[in-house]
Each structure stands twice: as C-alpha cells, then as structure tokens.
Amino acid sequence: MNRESALKAVKLAHTAIWAFFVACIFGAPLAAWRGNFMLAAALIGFVAVEALVLLVNTWSCPLTGIAARYTERRDENFDIYLPRWLAKYNKNIFTPLYLLGAAYTAYAWWRHG
C-alpha cells in the first residue's frame, strides 16, 4: 500500500471512530430520556474509555501518530475527514456536550429511581 492510500485508510478509520463516539455522546442522554439507563451507561462508558486513551496519549488520538507516518502535513484535519474548524475545536465542542449528557443521564436515573 502506498503512502497516500495508507493515509486515506487511516483518515477513514479515524473518521468512522470519531462518528461512533459522537453518536455515543448524543445517544447517552437520548437513551436516558427514553428510560434505557443501561444503554446510556454503556455509551457514557465507551466515551470515558476513549477519554482515558486520549489522556494516556497526551490528549492526542493514537491514529494521529499513525497518520503522521504517511504525510508531512500537520494542519488540524490532516488525519481525519472533518472540516478544519471542527477538527481544531473538536474537544472544546464535544467535551462539554459529553459532560452535560452524562449529568443529564445521572439526573434522569436519580429521578427515575
């Protein structure tokens, strides 16, 4: 596989994984709202594990390092198929949404019980 194809494969995988975690972030409070607290907890847990992975890797996705092997580019979205602004502010946008969703889930579970 040539460098360009390898980079495209990494970017595609990175984008798919990113989409999965965004779905978890939005899905958790929705599941809680519907009363499915087990699903909500699982979705919150998936994102928490991802946060630990990022923390261990100094707030960088391991796929970023892999993508860096195949290109000299280092702009915000060199490793993922996202608009540059979204790649740049990804953590700033989705961390508060995750925390709010987790807080709502805890509140809904407390009110339910």
Secondary structure as UniProt FT lines:
FT   HELIX           3..33
FT   TURN            34..35
FT   HELIX           37..56
FT   TURN            57..59
FT   HELIX           62..68
FT   TURN            69..70
FT   TURN            76..79
FT   HELIX           84..112
//
